[in-house]
Amino acid sequence: MPDLNLSKRMRAITPLPGTPVVRRGSHWWLVAGDGSFLATDPTFTGELDRFAAARAAADRDVAHLRARRNGKA
């Protein structure tokens, strides 16, 4: 039987590419070979939020530039 909640759970876990952290719901987790640890320092998690937002904006800009270069925008 298919897991109907799988796509919902997958959206709830967001890795930050190139880093050993993931966002699960509203929390950042540090991921290591031995397990994961909840990041609780507000300064650190705030920086992760800003970095993730900047990375997402950069990814959108690159996609837009590629689309323009290929004549699709």
C-alpha positions in Angstrom: 0.0 0.0 0.0 1.5 3.4 -0.9 2.4 5.9 1.8 0.1 8.8 1.2 2.0 11.0 3.7 5.4 10.4 2.0 5.3 13.6 -0.1 4.2 15.6 2.9 7.1 14.3 5.0 9.6 14.8 2.2 8.6 18.5 2.0 9.1 18.8 5.7 12.7 17.7 5.5 14.8 20.2 3.5 18.5 19.7 3.1 20.7 22.7 2.7 22.9 21.7 -0.3 26.6 21.6 0.4 26.2 21.6 4.2 25.7 19.0 6.9 22.3 20.5 8.0 18.7 19.8 7.2 15.5 21.7 8.1 12.8 19.5 9.5 9.6 21.5 10.0 10.7 24.7 11.8 14.0 23.2 13.2 17.5 23.0 11.9 19.4 19.7 12.5 23.1 19.1 12.2 23.6 15.8 10.4 26.6 13.5 11.2 27.5 9.9 10.4 26.5 9.0 14.0 23.1 10.7 13.9 21.6 14.2 13.9 21.6 16.9 16.5 19.0 19.7 17.0 20.5 23.2 16.5 19.2 25.4 19.3 21.4 28.5 19.2 19.2 31.3 17.9 22.2 33.2 16.4 23.4 30.1 14.5 19.9 29.1 13.3 19.2 32.7 12.2 22.3 32.5 10.1 21.2 29.2 8.6 17.8 30.8 7.8 19.5 33.8 6.1 22.0 31.5 4.2 19.1 29.2 3.0 17.1 32.3 1.8 20.1 33.7 0.0 20.9 30.3 -1.6 17.3 29.9 -2.7 17.3 33.4 -4.2 20.6 32.7 -6.0 19.2 29.4 -7.4 16.1 31.2 -8.7 18.2 33.9 -10.3 20.5 31.4 -12.0 17.4 29.5 -13.3 16.0 32.8 -14.7 19.3 33.7 -16.4 19.5 30.2 -18.0 15.9 30.5 -19.2 16.6 33.9 -20.7 19.8 32.6 -22.4 17.8 29.8 -23.9 15.1 32.1 -25.1 12.4 30.8 -22.7 11.7 34.0 -20.8 
